Amino acid sequence: MEDNSPSFLSPIAVLMFFIAGLLDLGGVICLILSITIVLAPIGLVLSVILDIAGLIIFGIWTLMRSGQIKGKSAKILKRLLKRSVLPTLVESIPIFGDIAASWIVTVYLTIKNDN
């Protein structure tokens, strides 16, 4: 009998949840920095850097998760948009993006839907 349940405790899943947690925690820290008048520019710049890092890390991981990066380009683009660009758009919304746990949700949905 084959078990098709998601493997949330696999080493790669745990690593990606950890990275997602760090990025989302970094967003909360950026929000706290942005609330202060003096450190607001630093918080805004760090927030953009975290968003770009998340897009790159989870964009590549999402494409590689399928095993091979091949197939119709429309299918690959749709998967990339759904799994990494949309969370980046959520993260780019001021204040809401900093408190949203969209990277953790991205990892959860990717693991859940790929099995």
C-alpha positions as CSV (number, residue, x, y, z in Angstrom):
1,M,0.0,0.0,0.0
2,E,1.4,3.4,-1.0
3,D,1.1,6.3,1.5
4,N,0.5,9.6,-0.4
5,S,0.2,11.7,2.8
6,P,2.3,14.9,2.8
7,S,5.7,14.6,4.4
8,F,5.8,17.6,6.7
9,L,8.6,16.1,8.8
10,S,11.0,15.3,6.0
11,P,14.4,17.1,6.3
12,I,13.7,19.4,3.4
13,A,10.3,20.3,4.7
14,V,11.6,21.1,8.1
15,L,14.4,23.2,6.6
16,M,12.0,25.2,4.4
17,F,9.6,25.7,7.3
18,F,12.6,27.1,9.3
19,I,13.6,29.4,6.5
20,A,10.0,30.5,6.0
21,G,9.7,31.2,9.8
22,L,12.9,33.3,9.7
23,L,11.6,35.3,6.8
24,D,8.2,35.9,8.4
25,L,9.8,36.7,11.8
26,G,12.1,39.2,9.9
27,G,8.9,40.8,8.6
28,V,7.6,41.3,12.1
29,I,10.9,42.8,13.1
30,C,10.8,45.1,10.1
31,L,7.3,46.2,11.1
32,I,8.6,47.1,14.6
33,L,11.5,49.0,13.1
34,S,9.1,50.8,10.7
35,I,7.0,52.0,13.6
36,T,9.9,53.9,15.0
37,I,10.7,57.2,13.3
38,V,14.4,56.9,13.4
39,L,14.7,53.3,12.2
40,A,11.8,53.3,9.7
41,P,14.1,53.6,6.6
42,I,16.1,50.6,7.8
43,G,12.9,48.6,8.4
44,L,11.6,49.4,4.9
45,V,14.8,48.4,3.2
46,L,15.2,45.2,5.1
47,S,11.5,44.3,4.4
48,V,12.2,44.6,0.6
49,I,15.4,42.5,0.9
50,L,13.4,39.8,2.8
51,D,10.7,39.8,0.1
52,I,13.2,39.4,-2.7
53,A,15.0,36.7,-0.7
54,G,11.7,34.8,-0.2
55,L,10.8,35.1,-3.9
56,I,14.1,33.7,-5.0
57,I,14.3,30.9,-2.4
58,F,10.8,29.7,-2.7
59,G,10.5,30.3,-6.4
60,I,13.5,28.0,-7.0
61,W,12.3,25.5,-4.4
62,T,8.8,25.3,-5.9
63,L,10.1,24.6,-9.4
64,M,12.7,22.1,-8.2
65,R,10.1,20.3,-5.9
66,S,8.5,18.8,-9.0
67,G,11.6,16.8,-9.6
68,Q,12.4,18.3,-13.0
69,I,12.0,21.7,-14.5
70,K,10.4,20.7,-17.7
71,G,6.9,20.7,-19.3
72,K,4.8,23.3,-20.9
73,S,6.1,26.8,-20.1
74,A,2.6,27.9,-19.2
75,K,2.2,25.2,-16.6
76,I,5.6,26.1,-15.1
77,L,4.8,29.8,-15.1
78,K,1.4,29.2,-13.5
79,R,3.0,27.1,-10.7
80,L,5.6,29.7,-10.1
81,L,3.0,32.5,-9.9
82,K,0.7,30.6,-7.6
83,R,3.4,29.4,-5.2
84,S,5.9,32.2,-4.9
85,V,4.9,35.4,-6.7
86,L,1.5,35.8,-4.9
87,P,3.1,35.5,-1.5
88,T,5.6,38.1,-2.5
89,L,2.8,40.4,-3.5
90,V,1.1,39.8,-0.1
91,E,4.5,40.5,1.6
92,S,4.9,43.8,-0.3
93,I,1.7,45.3,1.1
94,P,2.8,47.7,3.9
95,I,2.0,46.6,7.5
96,F,-0.1,43.6,6.3
97,G,2.8,42.0,4.6
98,D,5.0,42.3,7.6
99,I,2.5,40.5,9.9
100,A,1.3,37.9,7.3
101,A,2.9,34.5,7.6
102,S,2.7,34.0,3.8
103,W,6.0,32.2,3.5
104,I,5.0,29.5,6.0
105,V,1.7,29.2,4.2
106,T,3.6,28.8,0.9
107,V,5.7,25.9,2.3
108,Y,2.6,24.2,3.8
109,L,0.6,24.4,0.5
110,T,3.6,23.3,-1.6
111,I,4.2,20.2,0.5
112,K,0.5,19.5,0.8
113,N,-0.4,19.9,-2.9
114,D,2.7,18.1,-4.3
115,N,2.0,14.8,-2.6
